[in-house]
Amino acid sequence: MTAKKAPARAAAPAPAKSASPAKSAAKAPARRGSAAKTPTSAAKTAGPAAKTAASAAKAPATARKAKATPAKAAPAPTPATPADEPELVQLLTPEGVRVPHPEYDRWVEDITADELRGFYRDMVLTRRFDSEATSLQRQGELGLWPSLLGQEAAQIGSGRALRPDDYVFPTYREHGVAWCRGVDPTLLLGMFRGVNNGGWDPTSNNFHLYTIVIGSQALHATGYAMGIGLDGADSAVVAYFGDGASSQGDVAEAFTFSAVYNAPTLFFCQNNQWAISEPTERQTRVPLYQRARGYGFPGVRVDGNDVLAVLAVTRAALAHIRSGQGPMLVEAFTYRMGAHTTSDDPTRYRTDDERQAWEAKDPIERLRAHLLAEGLADEAFFASLEEESEAMGRSVREAIRAMPDPDRLAIFENAYADGSSLVDEERAQFEEYQASFADVSAGEGE
């Protein structure tokens, strides 16, 4: 009876095998219940193997009085054993070789050479923009910058799979998706410079404002998707988040509501292996995409450094969602090659060997190798793109440095819709404080 009460693991891919009678009876004395009080009856029910466990429960009093030795805890199992190693959807190997996939090939059959070159251009320009932003922060032009280095394929592949009417809820690192949605890079950087309110109008490109609170955007996306479902539209909503956010309660709640209400939500998890300094294996016992099973919707893991595979998997997931089958989880298995933000030093918790191993899987070099091997691009194309990326870097730098600082009095605006006497009083005090500096300067001139 005890074995029947033991809950099955939620993350198991298939119902767990029933525990053997011997093991169940042996564990029974350690738990409350009738089995613990009547080991002999358990033995009669379970068979000869359980009788051995029952007799052990009737050990002599001298043995029971002996000083107990604490049992050593069994080592925790690894997140994935060879028997349940998850499938990684891949269409381009790290060397750029095209490999077939029986399920996902059809989702990229229409991709032309021009589009492949376009994906490469997207990734190169996004990386150039990202590196320029990092340099600007180091020079004091930005307050902070979260680099996407290494995650270009995950973002460009998924971003290019979306329709204009789909709505995106990003975190704070989706610069590549922002590029795909047409967000002006200058506006994006202006937010990190502190010269605008939010950065851009999200209704102009269906790309919501960046979210700093980890995981909260998953709930926003779910609510928006539930509204789309009520409207009867076939648009989809994409919630981007990372492996660290997968441990947040907001994400779990979003999974639950999206599943129960059959909301058209695509949960796109960029598993870049590190939640700041916390590795993925300390956050989960199963591959992240398998968590979807516990909520009643499918999940898939894709090579996040393979832009073609990401495009295919995202297209397939969106088709599933648009057909009214509810949400889906995509785990893009990638790597954050840079720091968490410009305030982080990854050398304190990551090894050079790990970083170098992932650099060999660089998403841009992978697609470049494929384009060259298939004769889809020549050196003139790459040289021209290099010039374009350098020009973009210069224009972004010039635009950011030319941005005027916001009026200091703007801090008192937009605090309340109808104004506030308290805010008005604070503003008057601040204006008086500022004027005092002008008086001092005038006195020095005399």
LINPEHU-V222980 format. One record per pair of residues at least 4 apart in sequence whose C-alpha atoms are under 6 Angstrom apart, sorted by the first residue. I is the first residue (numbers start at 1). J is the second residue. Records with the same first field share a line. If there is no record, write none. Layout:
# LINPEHU-V222980
I->J / J
This chain:
# LINPEHU-V222980
3->24
10->294
21->46
22->49 / 50
25->50
26->53
28->35 / 36
29->36
35->39
39->54
40->54
42->46
43->47 / 50 / 51
46->50
79->285 / 286
80->85
81->85
88->301 / 302 / 303
89->302 / 303
90->303 / 309
91->98 / 99 / 309
92->96 / 97 / 98 / 99 / 306
93->97
94->361 / 366
95->366
96->366 / 367 / 369 / 370
101->105
104->312
107->312
108->312
122->126
123->152
125->389
126->176
129->393
132->393
136->141
137->141 / 142
142->192 / 193
143->192 / 193
145->341 / 342
146->173 / 341
148->173
149->337 / 338
150->335 / 336 / 337
152->156
153->157 / 305 / 306 / 307 / 363
154->304
155->159 / 176 / 177
156->160 / 176
157->307 / 310 / 311
158->310 / 311 / 314
159->177 / 180
161->311 / 315
166->235 / 236 / 237
167->206 / 237
168->207 / 208 / 237 / 238
169->208 / 217 / 239
170->210 / 240
171->210 / 211
172->210 / 211
178->183
179->183
186->190
187->199
188->199
190->195
191->196 / 198 / 199
195->406
202->206 / 207 / 208
214->245
215->245 / 250 / 251
216->250
218->239 / 251 / 254
219->254
221->239
222->254 / 258
225->237 / 263 / 264 / 265
226->263
228->233
234->322
236->264
237->265
238->265 / 266 / 267
239->267 / 268
240->268 / 269
241->269
242->269 / 270 / 271
243->271
244->275
254->258
257->261
258->262 / 263
262->326
263->326 / 327
264->321 / 326 / 327
265->327
266->327 / 328
267->329
268->330
269->331
270->332
271->332 / 333 / 334
272->334 / 335 / 336
273->279 / 280 / 335
274->278 / 279 / 280
276->340
289->299 / 300 / 301 / 331
292->297 / 298 / 299
293->297
297->328
298->328
299->328 / 329 / 330
300->330
301->330 / 331 / 332
302->332
303->332 / 333
304->332 / 333 / 334
305->334 / 363
310->314
321->325 / 326 / 327
339->344 / 346
340->344
346->350
371->375 / 376 / 377
372->377
